[in-house]
Amino acid sequence: MKMLKSTLAVLTAAAVLGVSSFAHAGATLDAIQKKGFVQCGVSDGLPGFSVPDSTGKILGIDADVCRAVAAAVFGDATKVKFSQLNAKERFTALQSGEIDVLSRNTTWTSSRDAGMGLVFAGVTYYDGVGFLVNKKLGVKSAKELDGATICIQAGTTTELNVSDFFRANKLKYTPITFDTSDESAKSLESGRCDVLTSDKSQLFAQRSKLASPGDYVVMPETISKEPLGPVVRKGDEDWFSIVKWTLFAMVNAEEMGVTSKNVVEEAKASKNPDVARLLGTDGEYGKDLKLPKDWVVQIVKQVGNYGEVFEKNLGQSTPLKIDRGLNALWNNGGIQYAPPVR
């Protein structure tokens, strides 16, 4: 009898927990729909990823991911507000609920994914740490940087990566840390440090802002893996799924040749079943995500597919001129790959 009572108590507790967990699911989406916009955390000014233009509009691939989420949820990519955050502020802002999603050139690591109450929704950009130097320094390789003074942005994974690299190669260096990437770049330009280190995408971005970009070169070495992507709080699977599948939808759209220019016509007339499922003309896949049937159409129409967003912000027509490299699609020499909508 005691065993039966104990078993019933356990089952009752489990049921209560299950109901509580179910009731909590979707709380973030509910709050976003009530306030009428997505609050997105971005960098404090990184060209190509998130930086204000002359009118104050935030431009960049990270900002466009947030616009794509707003397009999926509201059918309107403008229903997003941005919080510009430095590296130290970003996680606290997400943990506290100040922002709904962090899309700020942030590296996916085990400690961040498992130990901070956060979860990464995918990879926007595959990157790696490198080194930017003035050509006058006369070095061709990072292994020639013994004794260098190195500028590093505080609160980033770069600090550990650089320490590991110099120790492994039996080299010495003097780190100087700064709260913002702009401070780090200005210190390189002023000669306070010999080298600026960060993710390579950030180095290209910072070089474009220097007075004489042509005087500086990014070293050939890439010393780490830095998968950068959007982050949300743990505990709300509905919201996590929306952010994750927004990014996947953009990648899938590029793979299928669906662009901002042809998406409306493709939604009406495509005979390709994969395209029909992606664009909501076959099946009810948006319903599973608590999104409208045309959620992918709105993303691509208003923001673009992954390739369009990459080229607009980072590609050869921009001051950064970054090659797709690892960020090309899996069937075109890269590793960008998204699960299918079906």
N, C-alpha and C positions, 0 to 999 in steps of 0.2 A: 504493500500500500504506500509506504514511504517512497519507494522507487517510482511508483506511478505519479505521485504528487510532485516529486522532483522533476520527472520528465515533463509533466504538464507545465511546471513553472518555467522550465527552459524553453519549451515551445512557445509559451505565452510571451516571454521576454523577446524571443526571436521575432515573433509576429509584430510586437510593438516596435522593435527596431526596424523591421522591414517597412512598416507603415510610415514611421518617422523618416526613413531614408527616402521613400517614394514621395512623401509630401515635400521634402526639401528639393528634390530634383526639379530643375527648371526655374529655380528662384532667380537666378541671374537674368535669364531671358525675360521672365515676368517683369523684373525691375526695369530692364532696358526698354521694354515695350511701354511701360507706364511713363517713363521720363521722356521717351521719344527720340533717343539717340544712343549711340555707343560711345563710351568714354575710352579713348585709346591712349596708352602711354607710348611715346616715341622718344627719339634721342633729342639732345639739346642743340642739334644742328650738325648733321652729317650729310653732305651732298650725296645724292643718289639713293639714300635710305630715308631720311626725313629731315628736311630743312625748309624754313620759310622763304617764300619768294618776296619780291618787292611789295606785294600787297598783303603779306602775312599768311598766305595760303601755304599749308605744309605739303611739300612735294617729296616724292621718293617711293621706293618699292615697299618699304615698311608701312608708310602711310596708305599706300594703295591697297595693301592687304586689309587694313581697317575699313577702307571705303568699300571693299568687296564684301566684308561681313555686314556692313550697313545695308548694302544693296540686297543681300540675301534675306536679311531680317525684315527690312522696311520696304524693299523695292525702290530705295532711294539712297544712292551712295553719298549724298551730302549730309545724311543724318548721322554725323560723327563729329565728336569734339576731341581735340588733342591736348594731352598734357606733356609738355617737354620736360624730360627727366634726365639727370646725369646718371652715371653708372651706379653710384651709391644709393640713389633714391629709388631706382626702378622697382626693386623687389618689394620694398616696404609699401610703395604705392599700390601694388597689386594685392599684396597680402591684406592690407587694411581696407580694401574695397574702394579706394579712391579712383581706381580705373577698373574697367571691365576686362581688358585684354592688354597685354604688353607686347608691342611689336617694335622692338628696338634693338636691332643687330645684337641679339643675345644668344650666347652659346648654350646649346643643350648639353648638360653634363649629368652624371649620376647624382651628385650631391644636390643639384638644383631640382632635379626631377623627383628625387625621393626624400629629401630632407628639409624642404622649405615650404611644404604645403602647396606646391605648384606642379603644373604638368604642361609639357610642351606639346603643341598641337601639330607639329610637322616641321619641315625644313624649307624656309624661303630661299636660303642662299647657303651653298656649301663653300666654306672659307677655310683659312688657315693663317696662323700668325707669321708675320714676316718683318723685315727691317727696311726703313727708309733712311737714306743717307745723302748728304751733299756730295756731289761728284768730286769736289775738291779734296775730300777725305782720301780718295785714291784707292778705295778697296773694291774688290770684285765679288767677295764672298763673305757671308756672315762669320765664317771661321777665321777671318782676319780682324775681328773686332775685339781682340784681347786688350783689356784695359780701358775699353770705351765707357763713356758716360751715356746712359740710355734713359730717354724720357718714356714713361709708362703711365697710362691712365689708371688711377686707383680703383679698386673694386671690380677688377676684371680678371678673367682667367689668364690673361697675358702675363701677369706677374709670375705665376707658377710656371708657365710654359718657358719663359725666358730663363728663369732660374734653372730649370731642368736642362735646357739646351747648353747653357754655359758650363754647368757642372759636368755634363756628359762629355763635353769637348775640352775640358780642363782649361777653361778660359776664365778670366776675371772681368768684372764690370762693376760700375757704380750706378745704381738705379736712382732716378729722381721721379717721384710720383706727383701727379696732378689730378684734380677732381674732374676736369673736362678735357675732351680731346683737343679743343681749340687751344687751351693753355699748353698742352704737350707740343702741338705743332708750332706755336709761336716760340717756344723755348728752343726747338730745333733751328728755327729760322734765325734766331738771335745768336746762336752759337753756344747757348748754355749747355746743350748736350750734343754729343756726336751723332746720335742715332735716335730715331723715333721708331718704336715698335708697337704693333697692334695687329688686328686682323688685316690681311692684305687689302680687302675692299676698303677698309677705313683709311689705309695709307694712300691709296689712289685718290680717295675723296679729299683727304687733307692736303695732298700735294696740289690738287687743283685749286686750292684756296690760297696757296703761297704766292708771294709777289712775283717770284721767278720759278714756276713749276719745272721748267726745263733744266734747272740746276740740280735737281734731285732725282734719285733713281731708287727703285725698289729692288732689293737684293733678290737673287734667284731662289734662295731657299724658302721653303714653307716648312715650319718646324712643328706644326701641330694640326689636328683636325678641329675645325670650328664650325659645326653645323648651326646656323643661325635660324631662329624661327619664332613664331608667336607663342605666348605663354598665357595660361589662365590659372585660376585657383582650382585646387582639387575640391571634389565634393559636389560638383554639378555636372554630371555627365551630358546633360542636354546641351549646355552651353559649350562644353569641350567639343562635342560632336559637330556643332555648327561651325566653330572656328576651324576645326580640322578639315571638314569637308568643303568649306569655302576654298581653302588652299588647294585641296585635291581637285576641285571642280575647275579651277584655273589651269592646272597642269593638264588635266584630261582634255579640256577644250583645245589647248594648243596641239596636243597629240592628234586630235580628230580634225584639225584644220578649221575649227570654229573660232571666228574672230569677232571683234566689235563691229566690223562692217557687214558680216554675213549672218550673224547669229539669229536675227529675226527671221530671215528667209529660211535658214536651216531648220528652225523650229517649226515652220509651216510645212516645209516640203521635203525634208531629208528622208531618203529611203534606207539610210543606214540605221539599223536597230540600236546600235550603241549610242549614236548621236540622239536618236529619238528618246532614249531613256535619260540621257544626260540632260536634255533640254526640256524634259517634262511632258513631251507629247505621247509618251508611252509609259504607263505605270504611274504609281503614286509614291515615288521615292522622296519627294519633298515632304510629304506627310509624316514619314518616319522621323524626320528631323524637326518637325513642328514648323516647317517653312512652306511658303506658297509653292504651287506647282511650277511656276516659272522662275524659281530662285536662281538657277544657273544662267538663264537668259538675262536676267537683270544684272548679274555680276559681270558677265562678258560684255553686254551692251554698254554698260556705264563705266566700267573700269578696264576691261580687256582680259584676254587670256594671259597665261604666265609669260609667254614669249613677248607679247606686246608690252607688258608692264616692265619686263626686264630691259628690253631695248630702249624704251622711253626714258628710263631712269638711269641705266648703267651702261648701255651699249655703245656702239661705235659712233652714233650720232650725238653723244653727250661728251662733255669735257673729260669724263672718266675713261671712256673707251675701253671698257672691260670686256674681254672675250667671254663667251658663254662657258667654255671649259667644262668643269664638272656639272655646271648648272644647265647644260644642254639636256634635252630629253634622252632617256635611256636608249632609244632607237636611233639616236643621232650623235653617239659618242660620249654622252654624259651619263649622269646617274639620277637625274630627276625622273621620278616615277610615282604614279598615283594609283591607288586601288580603283577599280571600276565602280560606276554607279549602276547597280543592278540588284 
